[in-house]
């Protein structure tokens, strides 16, 4: 059985963005989505994967004698 799908409004609220941003992600095919009739819906796992893919790790700097190497 499928879990509950998210609406574009719910995704926008989760991302703390405007609905326009979510619509642009769909139009540019940058986030996976499912069409249910004429409606666009999102699997929560796909939204989580989208968020994880955007994570940027800080660079690791090694120090030697107070100077970055």
DASUL-V869654 format. One record per pair of residues at least 24 apart in sequence whose C-alpha atoms are under 10 Angstrom apart, sorted by the first residue. I is the first residue (numbers start at 0). GAP is how many residues later the second one is. D is the distance in Angstrom with one decimal. If there is no record, write none. Layout:
{{I	GAP	D} {I	GAP	D}}
This chain:
{{1	41	9.0} {2	40	7.9} {2	41	8.4} {2	42	9.9} {3	37	9.6} {3	38	9.0} {3	39	7.5} {3	40	8.0} {4	28	9.7} {4	29	8.9} {4	35	9.5} {4	36	5.9} {4	37	5.4} {4	38	5.2} {4	39	6.7} {4	40	9.8} {5	27	9.6} {5	28	9.9} {5	34	8.8} {5	35	5.5} {5	36	4.9} {5	37	6.3} {5	38	6.6} {5	41	9.0} {6	26	9.9} {6	32	8.6} {6	33	6.9} {6	34	5.1} {6	35	6.5} {6	36	9.2} {7	25	9.7} {7	31	9.4} {7	32	7.1} {7	33	6.6} {7	34	7.5} {8	32	9.8} {9	31	9.7} {9	32	9.3} {10	30	9.3} {10	31	7.9} {10	32	9.9} {10	33	8.8} {10	36	7.5} {13	33	9.1} {13	34	10.0} {14	32	9.2} {14	36	8.4}}
